[in-house]
């Protein structure tokens, strides 16, 4: 009796349903055995009485009946005794029967199919190289091998399902291989015909993989199609065909990968595609084909990106470390290839910036879709957002000059910082930190660019103070850093778990904010005086270039520049001391500012005062070059500097020292300030003696001054009960006496000697009297 195919299919389906029911019955039996075992272990419960009420309409004289139900103990389940079986020889060697079965029924057939495919390729190449048979016959024989494998796959499907799937996958790989060779090497097909065949084979591969529900078919189809470029040499003219063919294959294979959740198939397609594409791009066959490389690289990048997102958004799978690795690798390979292709094609930075911005938009779109999706995939969301931010930051640097880029980077960093703190996203804190650092270094580059090479005989471009891109950009950077510093302090109380990170931001960005604000105006003051030097020693020609007229530059202009830079620094530190006292109230910043005060005191004494002396010498000089222009401000500038220095000392005593916890540092600072005041008075005395033409500049007048200042310092130390100031004054007295005996005695006349000795002696006697009078006050409370 003959049975048709539909009846066979119905019987097979019934058999599968019965097998499923049998499995369910076994699970229910096991569950019943478990419950019986549990009941047998319990202690028998006491009697329970159920009272049954009479139905309505029954006479009340009928008494209620009681039924007693006793629970019987459950019988003990039958436990089958397991008989331990002695391990056989193969089990003792570590090779179990399961491993043997896997190798024999699963692994060997796949290896065999790979070998067959390689054999077909080698045979085809041998036939081609030796011209054994005609091109048409080669292609026909290749198709015939594929048809034979397909026939055996069909015949063996019912009894040997897995083996049949391997044969079917091998057949599809051979069809891919032969069709590619027929078009590329023999031109047996037109381009439309080859394209249609590839689409048909891809559709068949997809259908077979879904029909068999076996990932191996897709693997063989993919491996067979991608092995072509490595077995047969592809000429330059076939690049467009090759990547069109790869695009079709990837569409089909990745559709299966997404539908069946076959992630290894996605990995194989990813690696094979980019390896082949990179191999072609790096070879001599590339020949600067931007019209081929960029569109196909973009297609593959978007395709793999969408498949990765489909796993996480559509299929609701959690992200793993390999997903992030592939995400970054896909982005990096595409960007490097695309940027290099554009660079080889044209040197335009604008196109490179536009391409980089396109990458940022692509990753930003992915971030938006993840953010708007129902899934809570934070890891993937943060990484796509980070890539979008990274490429956007790079696009700014490529598209704009340093001045514009510094401002845009600072605004971007401030915005990221605000979003990160509002949304409690630590990653945005890190990104903002990095971008703000980039903007800071860009601002430094802008400051350094505002300079001239005065050793050159000509200067081509002149910068205008304030009205330049560097100053405007620096102001934007200052505003951004100020916002970050303010907002960091504002949200610090709501994020106590991240106290250490917030403190790092608080310290770092306050310092960077102050540093940026300082050099924003410092660079403009420097530029202002450089322009004065330029106008004094250079003259413009008809073309707009500045030609050097005087070989010797005006050094006094550099001196004035140095004085005004020091004045500005003293004013800046004074304002910071007031700002910290009035608003910030940060003890760590106060300590940092006091350290800066000590540095600028040394700069004022060791640099500014000698420069003031040089300006005085220029004022008194008679024969100066024509590019020098001396006026009364050469003398008055020193008193302007004294005003700024006095403002600094007032700020230290008023806004800093009273709130300094470390008393030792406070004493050192007071001693430093006292010595600096004595130094300035000495410089001023020398200044006036030089103006009057005195020949005894460093003699008795200086000794008398030191004695008087030592006396005043001791009196102040007694009044304020500051022992360290009194000791400093005594040391100064000792130095004065040494100068008196070692220098003044040998260089002074009799009358000046008398005056000096009487003056110093009188001062010493008064000091001794003060110590005796106030000894209880001094030594009782120190």
C-alpha positions, 0 to 999 in steps of 0.5 A: 500500500503506497503512502503519500508524503502528506500522510507521512508528515502527519504521522511524524507530527503525531509522533512528536506530539506523543513524545512531548506528552510522554515527557510531561507525564514523566515530569508529573510522576516525579512531582507526585513521588516528591509530594508523597515522600514529603507527606510520609515524613510528616507526623500524623495530625490529630483527629479533625471533626467536620460538622454538617448543618442540616439542609433547609426545610429539615426539622430542628429536632434532627440533631447535627451529625458528626463525621470523624476523618482520620488521616492514614499515613502515606506508604513509603515510596519505593526507592530503586537501588542504584548499582554502581557500574565499573567505569570502562576503559574509555571512561578511565582515559577521560574520553566518555561516550558522549564525547565520542558520539559528538565527534562521530555524529557532529564534528566529523561531518562538518570537518568533512564538508569543509574539506570537500569545499576546499577540495572543490576550490583547489580542483577548480583552481588547478583546472583553471591554471592548467586549462584542462577543461573549458570555462563553461564545463568548469562551472557546470561541474561545480554546479553539479557537485552542489546539486549532488550534495543537495540531492543526498541532503534531501534523501537523508533528511528523514533518517539523518537530520543533522547530517543532511543539514551539513550536506545542504549547507555545503551545497549552498557554499559551493553554489556561492563559490561557483557563481562568483567565479562564473561572473568574475573570471569567465564573464558567463553571466551579466551583472544583473544575472549574477546579482539575481543568482546571489539573491536567490542563493542567499534566500535559499540559504536563509530558507534552509537554515530556518527549515532545518533550524540548524546554525551550521547551514548558515555557517557553511553558507557564510564560510563558503561565500567568504572563502572565495577572495582567498582561494581565487585572486580577485582583480581590481575591476571586481571590487564593486561586485565583490562588496555588492555580493558580500552585502547581499550575503550579510543581509541574509545571514544576519537576518537569520542571526537575528531571527534565530538568535544565533550570535556566533553567526553574527561574530563570524560575519563581522570578522570576515567582512571587516578582514576582507574589506581591510585586506582590500583597502590596504592592498595596491588594488584599492587605488584610491577608490573613495566611491567604492570604499566609503559607501560599502564601509558605511553600509557594513558599519550600519548593518552590524550596528543595527544587528547589535542593537536588535539583539539588545532592543528587540530581543531584550537581551542583556549586554555583555563585554563582547557586545561592547568590544564589538561596538567599539571595534566596529566604530573604530574600524569604520572611522579609521578606514573612512578617515584614511580614504577621505585623507587620501582623496583630499587634504581638506580638514572640512571633509574630515570634520564632516565625516567625523560629525556623521559618526557622532550623529550615527552614535547619537541616533543609536543612543536616542533609540536606546534611551527611548526604548522600553529596555533598561540597557544602561551599559549599551546606552552609556557606551553609545552616548560616549562614542557620540560625544567622543566623535563630536569632540573630535569633529570640533577639533577637525572643523574649527581653529583652536580658538573656536574649538576651545570655546566649544569644547568648554561648553560641551564639557560644562553641558555634559557635567550638568547632565551627569550630575542631574541624571546621576551618571558618573560616566558623564562626569568622566567625559566632562573631566576629559573634555574640559581638560582638552579645552584647557590645553587648547586655551594654553595653545591660544595664549602661546600663539599671541606672541611675536618673534622679535629676533626676526627681521619682519613680522607678518601679522599683528594681534589686537589686544582684547579684540582677538579670538583667543581672548573671547575663547578664553572668556568662554572657557572661564565661564564654563569652568566657573559654572562647573566649579559652582555646580559641583559645590551645589550638588555635593551635598546630595551625593555623599556616596561620591564624596571623594570624586566630588572633592577631586572636582572641587579642588581640580576645577577651582585651581583650573578656573583660577589658572584660566582666569589669571592667564586670560588677562595675563596674555592680553597684558603681555600682548599689549606691551609686545605691540608697543615694542613692535611699534617702537622698533618696527615699521609697516611697509606697503604690503602690511608686513612689519620690518625691523628698523632698530637692531636693538630693541627697547628693553625698557618696554619689556621692563614696563611689561614685567612690572605690569604683569607683576602688578596684575598678579598681585591684584589677582591674588588679592581678589582671590583672597577676598573671594575665598573669604567672602564666598568660597570659604575653602581652607585648602584654597586659602593655603594654596593662595598663601603659597602663591603669595609667598611666590609672588613676594619673591618675584616682586623682590627679586624681579620687580625691584631690580627692574624698577632700578633699571628704569631709574637708570634709563631715566637718568641716562643721557644718550639713549637710542631713538626708539627710547622715549623717557618720561616721568612715569619711569619714576612713578611706576614704582609707587604704583607697584607699591600700591599693588603690593600694599593691597596684597599685604592688606588682603593677607592680614585681613582675609587670610591669616586670621583664619589660618589653622597652621600657626607655624605657616602663619609665623613664616609668612609674617616673617617673610612679609616683614623682611620684604617691607624692610627690603622695599624701604631699603630699595626706596632709600637707595632709589632716592640717594641715586636720584640726588647723586649721592656717592654713599648709597650703601653706607651709613644711611642704610645702616640707620634705616635698618636700625630704625626698622628693627626698632619698629619691628621689635615694638610691633612684636611686643605689642602683638606678642609675636616672638618670631617678629622680635627674634627677626628684628634682633637678627636684623640688628645683628646684621646692622652691627656687623655691617657697621663694623665691617663696612661702614668703619672703613668707608665713612668719614669721622662725622658720618661714623659718629652719627651712625654709631650714636644713632644705632647705639641709641636705638639699641638702648631704647630696645633694651629699655622696652624689654625691661619695661615690658618683660612681664608682658613679653615673657609671661605670656609668650 
